[in-house]
Amino acid sequence: MSKLGNKGKCGKAWKAWEAGYAEKEGGKEEAARERREFYCDNGTIKLRPSDDADVPQTDKQIRKSNKK
């Protein structure tokens, strides 16, 4: 697991999310590829919003859109 998910509720949430992939053959690699499409919000793993080109938004962009 990367250092991004090592804090409190998010660390537990990322471990649970990755556990679903660990059961499949090649699951670790698939989880690593798909992790950038998700983010942790107070212990809940959510799909990142994307723009019209299907490019996932960054954490900074998500925080900015949530403030509006």
VEXDREN-2710 file (C-alpha; in Angstrom, 1 decimal):
% VEXDREN-2710
k/r/px/py/pz
1/MET/0.0/0.0/0.0
2/SER/1.2/3.5/-0.8
3/LYS/1.9/6.1/1.9
4/LEU/-1.3/8.0/0.8
5/GLY/-3.6/5.6/2.8
6/ASN/-1.6/5.1/6.0
7/LYS/-3.6/7.5/8.3
8/GLY/-6.5/6.6/10.5
9/LYS/-9.9/5.9/8.9
10/CYS/-8.5/6.1/5.4
11/GLY/-5.8/3.6/6.1
12/LYS/-8.4/1.0/7.2
13/ALA/-10.6/1.9/4.2
14/TRP/-7.8/1.4/1.7
15/LYS/-6.9/-1.9/3.2
16/ALA/-10.5/-3.1/3.0
17/TRP/-10.7/-1.8/-0.6
18/GLU/-7.5/-3.6/-1.6
19/ALA/-8.6/-6.8/0.1
20/GLY/-11.3/-7.3/-2.5
21/TYR/-8.7/-7.2/-5.2
22/ALA/-6.3/-9.5/-3.3
23/GLU/-8.6/-12.4/-3.8
24/LYS/-8.3/-12.3/-7.6
25/GLU/-5.3/-13.5/-9.6
26/GLY/-3.3/-10.4/-10.6
27/GLY/-5.4/-8.4/-8.2
28/LYS/-2.6/-6.5/-6.6
29/GLU/-1.5/-5.1/-10.0
30/GLU/-5.1/-4.3/-10.9
31/ALA/-5.6/-2.5/-7.6
32/ALA/-2.4/-0.4/-8.1
33/ARG/-3.6/0.6/-11.6
34/GLU/-7.2/1.5/-10.5
35/ARG/-6.3/3.2/-7.2
36/ARG/-5.7/6.5/-9.0
37/GLU/-9.3/6.5/-10.0
38/PHE/-10.5/6.6/-6.3
39/TYR/-9.9/8.8/-3.3
40/CYS/-10.6/8.5/0.5
41/ASP/-13.0/11.0/2.1
42/ASN/-13.1/10.6/5.9
43/GLY/-12.8/6.8/5.8
44/THR/-14.9/6.2/2.7
45/ILE/-13.4/5.2/-0.7
46/LYS/-15.1/7.1/-3.5
47/LEU/-14.7/7.2/-7.3
48/ARG/-12.9/10.4/-8.3
49/PRO/-15.1/12.8/-10.4
50/SER/-13.8/13.2/-13.9
51/ASP/-13.9/15.8/-16.6
52/ASP/-15.4/15.5/-20.1
53/ALA/-12.2/13.7/-21.3
54/ASP/-12.6/11.0/-18.6
55/VAL/-9.5/12.3/-16.7
56/PRO/-9.9/11.9/-13.0
57/GLN/-9.7/15.1/-11.0
58/THR/-6.8/15.7/-8.6
59/ASP/-7.3/16.1/-4.8
60/LYS/-6.8/19.8/-5.2
61/GLN/-9.6/20.0/-7.8
62/ILE/-12.0/18.0/-5.7
63/ARG/-11.4/20.2/-2.7
64/LYS/-12.0/23.3/-4.8
65/SER/-15.2/22.0/-6.2
66/ASN/-16.5/20.9/-2.8
67/LYS/-16.0/24.5/-1.4
68/LYS/-18.4/25.9/-4.0
END
